Amino acid sequence: MTIQRFAFGLLSLLLPLGAEAAEPLAAPKVTSLTNIGVDYTVPKENHIVLKRKGITAIIVNNAAVDVPELPGHRAGYNGLASFSHEK
């Protein structure tokens, strides 16, 4: 049993009944947060490059990243590190 599944199970016991219905945009049983049967993988790198139609976004975690697309990115900053387009 992974720690994430254990934590989710513990959290689900602590939440009051009907808590899911309180959020109008909730998507229960869709992601690994609400459905332990959903498979996911942990990325090997500390960043991911997303490209589509000439737009590039680089998403990072808290680790330092030094790759050609994002040279010298310092540790402690996470989220959208770079957003660019070809034009």
Backbone hydrogen bonds, N-H to C=O, Kabsch-Sander energy under -0.5 kcal/mol:
donor,donor_aa,acceptor,acceptor_aa,energy
6,F,2,T,-2.1
7,A,3,I,-2.8
8,F,4,Q,-2.5
9,G,5,R,-2.4
10,L,6,F,-2.5
11,L,7,A,-2.7
12,S,8,F,-2.6
13,L,9,G,-1.3
14,L,10,L,-1.3
15,L,11,L,-1.6
19,A,16,P,-1.5
22,A,18,G,-0.6
22,A,19,A,-0.8
23,E,20,E,-1.2
26,A,23,E,-1.4
30,V,27,A,-1.3
31,T,27,A,-0.5
34,T,31,T,-1.1
35,N,31,T,-1.5
38,V,35,N,-1.8
48,I,59,I,-2.2
50,L,48,I,-0.5
50,L,57,A,-3.2
52,R,55,I,-2.3
55,I,52,R,-2.1
56,T,84,S,-3.0
57,A,50,L,-2.8
58,I,82,S,-2.6
59,I,48,I,-2.4
59,I,57,A,-0.5
60,V,79,G,-2.6
61,N,46,N,-2.1
65,V,73,H,-1.7
67,V,70,L,-1.0
70,L,67,V,-1.3
73,H,65,V,-1.8
73,H,70,L,-1.0
76,G,62,N,-3.1
77,Y,74,R,-0.9
78,N,76,G,-0.5
79,G,60,V,-2.7
81,A,58,I,-2.7
81,A,79,G,-0.8
82,S,58,I,-1.3
84,S,56,T,-2.9
86,E,54,G,-1.6
